[in-house]
């Protein structure tokens, strides 16, 4: 008599265990998805910050080139240019 009850319990546990595991797996998968989404957002923010720094550096370089060109023109007009 104990064996049929034990067998019935074992069958019930065996059939119920995948459902419990699936629920845990589903929650774990959702947690992983949320972490991946956060990583993507952090990555995108870092890329945007780098692109902004690049734009600023290019703008500064353009201003420096324009300033150097004006200085060269002024030096040549005043006869202070170096002859090499």
N, C-alpha and C positions, 0 to 999 in steps of 0.2 A: 504494500500500500504506500509506503514511503517513496518507493521508486517512481510510481506514476506521478505523484505530486512533485517530486524533484525534477522529473523530466518535463512536466508542464511548466514549472518555474524557469527551467533552463531555456525552454523554447520561447517563453514570453520575454525573457531577458535578451535572448539572441535576436528576436524580432524587434524589440524596442531599442536596443543599443545603437543600431545605425541611425535611427531618428534622433537620438540624443547627440550622437557624433555629428550628424548633419547640422543640427542647430548650433553646436559649438563651432563647427567648421564655417558655417555661414557668418556667425558673429566675428570670427577671426578674419575671414575674408573681407568683411566690411571694414574692419579695423585696418587691415593692410591697404585696402583701397583708399581709405582716408589718409593714411600716411603717405602713399604715393602721390595723391593729389596735393598734399602739403609740400612735398618735395618739388613737385612741378611748379607750384606757385613761387616757392623760394628761388628756384632756378630762374624762372622768368623775371623775377624782381632783380636778381643779380645781373642777368643779361641786360636788362633795361638800364641799370645803373652804369654798367660798363659802356653801353652805347652813348649814354649822356656824357660820360667822361670823354669819350672819343670825340663827340661833337664839340665839346668845349675846347679840347686840345687842338682840333682842326681850326676852330675859329681863332684861337690865340695864335696859331702858326700863321694864319692868313693876315692877321693884324701885324704880326712881327715882320712878315715879308713886305707888307705895304709900308711900314715905318722904315725899314731898311732901304727900300727903293726911294722913299722921299729923302732920307739922309744922303743917299748916294747922289741924287739929283742936286740937292742943295750944295753938297761938297764940290761937285763938278762945276756948278754954276759960279761958285765963289773962287774957283781955281785952287782949291785945297785938295784936290784928288791926288792920289798916289799914282805915280807912273811906274809901272813895273816892266 
